[in-house]
Amino acid sequence: MPASIRVTQFPSIKASALLAVLSREPLGYSEVRRKGSHRVLRAAGRPDLRFSYHAGATVPPGVVRQYLIKIIGLDEDEALRLL
């Protein structure tokens, strides 16, 4: 099956774990604003992210994929390696 058609199942992970993935290299996001559980994350050369999960909440697989692939622009292999 061609890579462009393949759909890989992303894991559901805790919000704190996803935040850690976003914060470490090579992504390098850092928090620039917070109000309650809503955070705005920023990294040089990348789009700003709005992250609104409590640390203990589980982020569904589709949302993990959306953050890493659709919003940030990683390919599937890069995104899965970061997890």
Backbone as CSV, one residue per row, in Angstrom:
resi,resn,N_x,N_y,N_z,CA_x,CA_y,CA_z,C_x,C_y,C_z
1,MET,0.854,-1.189,0.000,0.000,0.000,0.000,0.893,1.243,0.000
2,PRO,0.673,2.202,-0.870,1.483,3.417,-0.908,1.417,4.181,0.413
3,ALA,2.526,4.827,0.740,2.618,5.551,2.011,1.579,6.668,2.118
4,SER,1.197,7.268,0.988,0.244,8.369,1.040,-1.164,7.894,1.410
5,ILE,-1.448,6.608,1.190,-2.767,6.078,1.512,-2.800,5.439,2.891
6,ARG,-1.651,4.959,3.350,-1.552,4.284,4.639,-1.993,5.215,5.776
7,VAL,-2.810,4.707,6.664,-3.224,5.464,7.833,-2.756,4.696,9.060
8,THR,-1.851,5.289,9.799,-1.286,4.654,10.978,-2.105,5.041,12.197
9,GLN,-2.340,4.084,13.038,-3.069,4.353,14.273,-2.132,5.021,15.275
10,PHE,-2.451,6.205,15.657,-1.689,6.908,16.672,-2.220,6.506,18.038
11,PRO,-1.372,6.530,19.053,-1.839,6.152,20.388,-2.585,7.309,21.057
12,SER,-3.442,6.977,21.998,-3.976,8.007,22.881,-2.959,8.128,24.015
13,ILE,-2.649,9.339,24.414,-1.664,9.542,25.473,-2.167,10.609,26.438
14,LYS,-1.583,10.629,27.606,-1.930,11.642,28.599,-1.491,13.015,28.081
15,ALA,-2.235,14.024,28.458,-1.932,15.389,28.013,-0.538,15.812,28.461
16,SER,-0.129,15.409,29.658,1.212,15.770,30.145,2.295,15.151,29.265
17,ALA,2.066,13.933,28.762,3.038,13.273,27.887,3.093,13.972,26.530
18,LEU,1.946,14.364,25.984,1.928,15.088,24.713,2.604,16.444,24.864
19,LEU,2.367,17.107,25.960,3.011,18.396,26.216,4.529,18.224,26.291
20,ALA,4.989,17.122,26.884,6.431,16.844,26.953,7.004,16.619,25.556
21,VAL,6.282,15.893,24.699,6.721,15.659,23.317,6.830,16.987,22.580
22,LEU,5.854,17.844,22.748,5.864,19.143,22.072,6.993,20.031,22.576
23,SER,7.352,19.898,23.843,8.349,20.774,24.456,9.785,20.393,24.136
24,ARG,10.048,19.106,23.943,11.440,18.699,23.714,11.809,18.833,22.237
25,GLU,13.130,18.757,22.002,13.629,18.845,20.631,13.196,17.614,19.861
26,PRO,12.894,17.705,18.613,13.179,18.812,17.702,12.078,19.861,17.616
27,LEU,10.956,19.675,18.317,9.854,20.636,18.201,10.129,21.904,18.989
28,GLY,10.514,21.789,20.246,10.946,22.938,21.029,9.881,23.958,21.385
29,TYR,8.645,23.517,21.588,7.588,24.449,21.981,7.748,24.853,23.442
30,SER,7.392,26.088,23.743,7.362,26.554,25.131,6.076,27.342,25.347
31,GLU,5.657,27.353,26.579,4.407,28.027,26.948,4.627,29.532,26.988
32,VAL,3.774,30.275,26.294,3.877,31.733,26.316,2.702,32.377,27.042
33,ARG,1.621,31.613,27.220,0.463,32.157,27.940,-0.349,30.994,28.486
34,ARG,-0.952,31.226,29.680,-1.804,30.210,30.291,-2.953,30.881,31.021
35,LYS,-4.119,30.283,30.865,-5.277,30.713,31.637,-6.057,29.449,31.958
36,GLY,-5.975,29.011,33.201,-6.578,27.745,33.593,-5.869,26.606,32.900
37,SER,-6.613,25.728,32.240,-5.994,24.616,31.524,-5.652,24.982,30.078
38,HIS,-5.952,26.191,29.665,-5.682,26.622,28.290,-4.280,27.222,28.205
39,ARG,-3.485,26.707,27.278,-2.118,27.186,27.097,-1.898,27.542,25.630
40,VAL,-1.062,28.534,25.422,-0.614,28.862,24.076,0.864,28.509,24.041
41,LEU,1.240,27.679,23.064,2.616,27.221,22.925,3.205,27.826,21.658
42,ARG,4.495,28.155,21.726,5.151,28.786,20.588,6.535,28.170,20.398
43,ALA,6.934,27.997,19.142,8.270,27.526,18.784,8.715,28.266,17.535
44,ALA,9.997,28.535,17.470,10.544,29.260,16.321,10.307,28.480,15.036
45,GLY,9.746,29.149,14.036,9.539,28.549,12.731,8.386,27.559,12.654
46,ARG,7.554,27.510,13.687,6.424,26.581,13.717,5.156,27.366,14.067
47,PRO,3.993,26.819,13.706,2.743,27.515,14.053,2.476,27.477,15.560
48,ASP,1.833,28.521,16.073,1.431,28.528,17.479,0.390,27.437,17.705
49,LEU,0.403,26.864,18.912,-0.565,25.831,19.277,-1.403,26.305,20.444
50,ARG,-2.670,25.949,20.419,-3.546,26.162,21.559,-3.817,24.790,22.155
51,PHE,-3.408,24.624,23.407,-3.455,23.326,24.080,-4.366,23.480,25.280
52,SER,-5.445,22.711,25.332,-6.443,22.949,26.383,-6.825,21.687,27.145
53,TYR,-5.838,20.872,27.448,-6.107,19.637,28.185,-5.521,19.720,29.584
54,HIS,-6.211,19.121,30.557,-5.675,18.982,31.905,-4.590,17.920,31.871
55,ALA,-3.587,18.030,32.733,-2.424,17.139,32.718,-2.812,15.661,32.766
56,GLY,-3.824,15.286,33.531,-4.191,13.886,33.670,-5.165,13.385,32.623
57,ALA,-5.655,14.271,31.777,-6.631,13.881,30.751,-5.952,13.081,29.639
58,THR,-6.708,12.200,29.024,-6.195,11.435,27.898,-6.577,12.135,26.595
59,VAL,-5.578,12.334,25.749,-5.791,12.973,24.453,-6.062,11.858,23.442
60,PRO,-7.192,11.911,22.732,-7.540,10.864,21.772,-6.535,10.776,20.619
61,PRO,-6.420,9.590,20.009,-5.461,9.393,18.917,-5.619,10.385,17.757
62,GLY,-6.839,10.696,17.390,-7.066,11.629,16.288,-6.557,13.020,16.588
63,VAL,-6.643,13.429,17.843,-6.158,14.757,18.227,-4.637,14.766,18.260
64,VAL,-4.021,13.680,18.743,-2.553,13.575,18.734,-2.060,13.703,17.298
65,ARG,-2.690,12.970,16.399,-2.333,13.012,14.977,-2.544,14.417,14.406
66,GLN,-3.641,15.055,14.762,-3.939,16.395,14.259,-2.860,17.389,14.673
67,TYR,-2.476,17.367,15.950,-1.430,18.285,16.416,-0.133,18.069,15.643
68,LEU,0.327,16.815,15.568,1.643,16.536,15.006,1.697,16.611,13.483
69,ILE,0.657,16.166,12.802,0.704,16.103,11.343,0.019,17.293,10.688
70,LYS,-1.219,17.531,11.033,-1.971,18.581,10.336,-1.563,19.988,10.754
71,ILE,-1.357,20.196,12.051,-1.050,21.555,12.509,0.445,21.854,12.401
72,ILE,1.287,20.969,12.972,2.731,21.224,12.973,3.349,20.914,11.616
73,GLY,2.830,19.891,10.918,3.314,19.601,9.576,4.347,18.490,9.482
74,LEU,4.446,17.638,10.496,5.363,16.500,10.427,4.770,15.421,9.539
75,ASP,5.629,14.542,8.998,5.068,13.390,8.302,4.814,12.294,9.343
76,GLU,4.087,11.249,8.951,3.678,10.221,9.907,4.852,9.564,10.608
77,ASP,5.908,9.241,9.856,7.061,8.571,10.448,7.737,9.456,11.490
78,GLU,7.938,10.732,11.176,8.537,11.666,12.144,7.679,11.749,13.403
79,ALA,6.378,11.888,13.219,5.471,12.028,14.353,5.502,10.790,15.246
80,LEU,5.464,9.623,14.650,5.481,8.387,15.437,6.810,8.193,16.164
81,ARG,7.920,8.618,15.562,9.225,8.513,16.247,9.259,9.377,17.506
82,LEU,8.575,10.518,17.477,8.578,11.415,18.639,7.781,10.837,19.807
83,LEU,6.816,9.987,19.506,5.991,9.408,20.547,6.700,8.226,21.156
